[in-house]
Amino acid sequence: MKPIIKADTIKEAKIDAGLSTNQTLKILKHIRADIGVKSIEKGVRESLIEDNSKFRTLFKVDKLNMEVSSGPSKAIPVIYCSNIDDLSLKFINFSAP
């Protein structure tokens, strides 16, 4: 049986719907259970996870103590991009057809 749903279609739907990889994988689990394992192109899970890790090295998360007027200070996560040039290039390459 030829796969009904291709990996690229799943990736496009994931982005259009604003879903996380975990949310997408949960939906795929239900589709496989209902339509069959071979209904989805092989390697989709691995491909989605790989896409997530392409940008991981460009970011750093630190905690910043913020004073709050109504109580004690709180540690808030702050995300930094370590190399905006590389991020731009990877994003362009990632988005290219």
SULMO-V727919 format. One record per helix or strand of 3 or more residues. SS is the DSSP state (2 for helix, 1 for strand). FROM is the first residue (numbers start at 1). TO is the last residue. If there is no record, write none. Layout:
SS&FROM&TO  SS&FROM&TO
This chain:
2&7&17  2&21&35  2&37&39  2&44&53  2&56&58  1&59&68  1&71&81  2&84&95
